[in-house]
Amino acid sequence: MFLTGKKQEHKYEYTCRKNGSRDYGKDCSKDYAGDFSKILCCAAVSCGMLLSQAAGVSAEVLDFAGVEAAYEELGETPGYYEISDGEGEAVNTIEYEDILYVTARETVIRSVPGDKGKELGTVLLGTKLTQTAVCSNGWSKVVFQDEEGQTVIGYVQTDILSDRNLMTKIEDTVTVAEDTDILDYPSIKDGEAIGEALEYDELSRTATVNGVWSRILYEDEEGNEQIGYLPTSSLDGQDDQITVVASADAESEEAGTLHASEGDGVFSEAVDGVKEVSDEESTVSEAGVKIGSPVSVSSDASLVSLGTFRVTHYCPCSICCGPWTDGITSTGVTAVTNHTIAVDPTQIAYGTKVVINGQVYTAEDCGGAIKRNCIDVYVASHAEAMQKGVYYTEVYAIQ
């Protein structure tokens, strides 16, 4: 859907920070004063990211080479054509049709496959698009209907598309059961706090994501209507209705119900049911989590201190990762426990071997909310993320 400027009446007031760029985040070297961090405590508050919104494609979304391979396997000849990227470079394009969904907070539809293309409109998380062609430079040609019923044909980056529709539209009024922050994206580790909803506030809900998150309408400090996300469990009468959806059709099939675990806060009753696997094993659990063996730093390793970091923990559940629950990192590799960490790549380069409390990890992931002195450690389950908690420690890099 296109962003709109429509305004509705609401029965609540609060002060919030206006949302800016989709990639902004907090500086973890400073204390985070938001109530949401207190509520979520041990749930990898806002650091880390399984499959960054600007990197990595759903396993079922084919890139240019993947489409060519698919045609070759079928013994069919694809249709090719060239188009300019808006900067004078010709882009090879292959015809291919699929139904896909937007996974970014919002993205611009452009007239050509490149950042210099004219803006034709903006679509939000969950928007259904018909992909008609795939470009060799990482863009896709798409078609969709805007809110006025007009057909829009343009290009978006392929890596913000998914074959899975985890957004279920709904229109109702909900009551907030406890004070909680409003996030700009349905993910603990990638969503940024943009407002606060107080107990007994009545909000207009427009959709759910995986059942775990609820999309709501709220007013910013300037009185403008905005879209935000709350944990469904923070809404009155909704705590027993949380489910995780893992099929391409979010409205038709449930992969399972989240089970109770220990801890406090709005996510204390949510875990992802990952099979228990000993640290000595290096395998894949029934839930698809790749388990790695811990590696201790060598006594003769050359270390350089990176400073004191805020260390949190995340897993591939819908609570931590929102739409992305396949374990694929922003660098394209599969996350592995006792191995993968999410970092700010402008501070710690991908591939860097990092030592935390004597254990060696590899920087392979990132997140929109990781901004300096944050590290998010990948673990097998939400319960484990909560149990391991949040702490500050000195971190080293292996030279």
N, C-alpha and C positions, 0 to 999 in steps of 0.2 A: 504494500500500500504506500501511497505517497504521504509524506509528512503533511499535516494539516495545521491550520491555525484556529480551528474551532475551539470554543471555550464553553465549559460547563460549570455549573454551580457545585461547590463542594462544601461539606459540613466540618471542615477542619482548617487550622492555620498553623504554620510553623515556618521557621527560617531554614533555608537550604542554600547550598552552593550551586550556582548555575553550572550545568554541564558544559564542558568545552570540548576539546579534541577527544576522539575516542581512545587515544593512546595516553592520555594524561594519567598520572598516578601520584601517590604520596612518596615522600622521601622517608625511607624506613630508618634512616639514621636519627630521625626525630621521633618523639613519642606521638603515637596516634591516639587522638582524644575522642574519636567517634564511639558512640555507644555500641555500634555493631561489632567492633572488635572485642568489646567486653562480653557481649552476648555469645559470640561465636568462640571466643577464647582460643580453644585448641584446634580449630578447624581450618587452619591455613588461611587466615583471614583474607588477605588480598594479594598475596605474592604467589607467583607461579602460573603456569598455563600449559594445559595439555592442548596442543594444537592452537597456536596463536591465531587470532582472527585474521591476521594478514599473512599467515604462512601455513602451508599444508592443506591438502585437499582430502575430503572424505574418501575413504578407501574405495567407495563405489563410484566416485566422480572421476572420469577418465580425462587425462591431459591429452595433448596433441599426439604424442607417441602412443599412448594407450588406445586412442581411437583408431589410429592406423593399424595397430596390432589386432584390434577387434575385427576390423574389416578383413584383414588378411586371414584371420582364423575362420571367418565365415565364407571366404572365397569370393568376396564382393569387391567391386571397384568403387572407392569413395569419390565424391565430388570435391575438387579443390578450386580455390580462387585466391587472389591476392587483394589486400586492402592496405592502405597507408595507415600508419600508427599516429599520424598527426604531426610527426617530426621528420617526415621525408623518408622514413624507412618502410619497405614493403614487408607485410606480414603474411605468411602462408596460412591459409585457413581451410579447414576440412569440415564438410557438412556432417552434422551429427545431431540427433534430436533426443532430448531427455527432459524429464520433469525434475526440477531442482528447487532448493529453498535457500534463502539468504541466512547466513549464520553470524554476520557482523551486526553491531548495533545499528548501523545504517551504512548504506553505500550508494555511490552516485552511478547512475546509468549514463554512459557517455556515447557520443556519436561515432567514435572510432575506437579501436582497441589500443588505448594508450591514455596516459594522464593528461595529454594536451587536447583530448577530445572535448567537444562542447557538452555541457551538462544538460541532460534531457529530463532529469528528475532524480529524486532520492527515494530509495526504498528501505524499509526497516527490517529488523530481525524477523524471520518467519515468512517473509514474502515469497509467494509461489511464482516461479519463473519457468518459461519454456525455453530450454537451451536449444538453439538451432545449428550452431557451429562452434568449433573449438579452434582457437588461434595458436600459432606456434610460439607466441610471446607470453603465454600465460593468461590470456583473456578469453572470454566466451561471448558469443553473440546470443542475445536473449530477447524474448518477447513476453510482454505482460500487459494486463489491463489496469489502468490507473483508476482512482476513485470516481472519476467522471465517466468511466466506461470507454475511454480512448485507448487504442492500441499503441503501445510504445515499443519501438524496436531500437536496441542499442547494445552496448558492450559493458561487461563487468569483469572483474578479475575472477578467474576460475577458483582461486583458493579460498574465496568466501562463500562458496556454494557447497551444499550437501544434498545427498539423495534422501536424507531422513527428515521427515516433517515432525518435529517434536513440539510444535506449537498447536495447541487446541484452543480455538476461539470460543469465548464465553462472554456473556453480558450479564453481570449481576452486581449487587452492592454487598460489600463485605465489611466486617468490623474487625479492627485490629485488636488482638488479644493481649499484646504486650508491646512496649516501646521497641521500635526497631528501625534501623536505617533503611532508606530506600536506595537501591543500587541502580546504576545506569545499564547494567548487563546482568543476566541471570546466572551468576557464577561467583562463588565466594572469592576465588583467587584472581578473578579478572574484573569483577564488578567494582566500581568506585562509588562511594557514598555521595549522593547528590541531594539528600533530604532526609527528614526524619518523620516517621509516622508514630503517633502517640496512642497509647491504649484508649480504646473506645472510639477512635477516629473511624468514620465511615468513608469508604473509598469505592470508586467505580472500578471494577475489574473487567478487563477486556480479553484476557487469555490466560492459559497456564502453559508452562514449559516443563515437560516431563512430569507434570503433576507436582513437582517439587517447588516450582517457582510460580508466582502469580504476577501477571502484568497489570499494572494499575495506572490510573490517571491522577496527576497531582498538579498543584499550582506552585510555581517557583516564587521567589521573594518579590518578583516584579508582577505577579499575578497572571503569568502566562502558563497555559496548560502544557504539561510535559508528560512523557511516558517514563515509568520506572518499574522496578521489580522488587517484590518482597518475597521472603520465604513463605510458602503456603502454610507451613506449620505455625507461623506467627499470627494467622487469622483465626478468628473465633469460629469454632466448630469444624475446622479443616484439618486438625492434627491427625485424625484417623483415616484421612483420604489420600495420603501421600503414596504415589506409586512411581516406579521408574519405567519409562517406555523405551523399548530398544528396537522397534520395527520401523520400517519406512513409513508406515501409516500410524501416526501417533494417536489417532482416534479409534483404532480398531484392536490393538493388541498390547497387552501389558507383559513385561518381562518378569515382573515380580513386585512384591510389596516390601518396602523397607521395614527392617526389624528393629526392635528396641535395643539400646545400648546404654552404657553408663555415661555420665557427664551432665553438665548444665547448659541451658540456653536453648534457643529455638531449634537447633539441629541435634539436640542430644538424643533424640529418638530415631535418628536416621543413620544407617550404615548401608554398605552395599553388598553385604553377604558374601564377601570373598572367602574362598576356602583357606583354612589355616595351612600354611606350608612352613616347614622349619627353615631357619636361616641358612642351613648347610646345603639346602637343595637349590638348584638352579634350573627352573622349569617354568611351565605356564600353568596357572591354577585353573580350576573349572570356570571361573569368572573371566578368564582371559588376561589376568594380570601376570606379567612376566616377572618371576622371582629371581633375584640375583644373590650371590654370596657376598658377604661383607669383606672388604679388603682393608687391612690395616696398613698405615703408612710405614715404609721401611725406615729403619733406624739411621740409615746413611743418606736419606733423601735430603735434597737441598730445598729448603722452604723459605718463602718470603711472606711476611704478614700482610694481609689485605685489610686488617682492621677488625673492629667489632661489628658483627652482623646480627640482625634479627632473624632467627631460624624458625620457620614454620613447616608444616607438613601437609601434603595434599595427595589425593588418590583419584582414580578415574571415574568417580561416581558423578551423578547429575548435580549433586549439591556443590561439589568442588568445581566441576568443569562445565556445568551448564549443558549446552547442546553437544559438546565434544566429550564423548565417553569411550573413545576407541583406543586410548593409550598412545596415540601418535603425538610426538612432540613437535615443537615449532621448527626443529631442524630436520624433521621427516623420519627420524628413527623411532622405534618403539621404546617407551619408557620402561626402565627396569628398576625394581626395588634394590636398595643398597648400592645404587649406582647413579641414577639420574637425579640431577637437581635443576631447578629453574632459577635463573639469574637475570640481572640486568646486563644484556650483552654489551652495552657501552662501557660497563665497568669491568666485567669478567667475560672474556672472549669465549665463544663456543669452543668446546673441546678441551678447555682448561681443566687440569686435574686439581681438585680442591680438597683440602683436608679439614674436616670438621670433627672435633673431639677424637682425633687419632684415626678416623676412618676416611678413606679416599672415595670421592665422588667425581662425576664428570658433568660439566656444564653443558646440558643438551636442550634445555627448554627455557622459555621466557614467559612473560605475562604483562598485560597492559598496566597492571598496578605495581609492578616491580620497578621502583625508582630508587636506586642507590641503597647499599647496605641491607638488602633483603636477600635471603636465600630460602627457597621452598624445596623441601626434600620429598621425593616421591616415595609413597608407601602403598601397601597392598589394600588397605581398607579405610573407610571413614572412621571406624572405631579406633584403628591404630593411629590415625592422624590426630584424633582427639586425645588419645592416651599419651602420645609423645609430646603434645603441647607446643608451646611457644617459649623460646628462651633466647638469651643473648650470649654470644661467645666469640672469641677471637678465631678468625678463619685464615687459613694459609693456602697459598698456591704452590704447587710443585714446579720448580724450575727445570 
